């Protein structure tokens, strides 16, 4: 009886460990991959991918999100984040990966896509978010996002890739927000 009890206890601990690992991998508000899980998966794909690469990496940031929280409260802000999440999920393909980096910032990895198609998808994501304003159920709310995107067709240093996408995001914000700024680079190691 003690051995059986110990085996049941050990099995229960293993199940709880697996559940905890899943909770840590998933953002509790949006259901998307957490920052850590998204970046871990992204790095693993880079490390283990030996085939020819043609991908894009996007950083998506909700425009003027602080105003939503300040003017409507944090519960409304959460509803806006869920509406943005749903709009982004509708705009990506089954092969793409999306995660919440934190706050109102998201990351999307468009896999096996050419530059033209990557631009089309990024623009569709931006338009989907604008169309989703009503989902947040906040009167007179106009959701929009700025997107920094990088298309690449060769192995990249992940940190340089993230930096380049972030740089494009700030360019989108500086150029008026609610827009996509795209960059194509073959060698990010030389990026300024």
Secondary structure, DSSP 8 states (H G I E B T S, - for coil): -HHHHHHHHHHHHHHHHHHHHHHHHB-TTT-SB-HHHHHHHHHHHHHH--S---EEEEEEEETTHHHHHHHH-HHHHHHHHHHHHHHHHHHS-TT-EEEEEETTEEEEEE-S--HHHHHHHHHHHHHHHHHTGGGGT-TT----EEEEEEEESS---HHHHHHHHHHHHHHHHHTTSSSEEEEE-S-GGG--
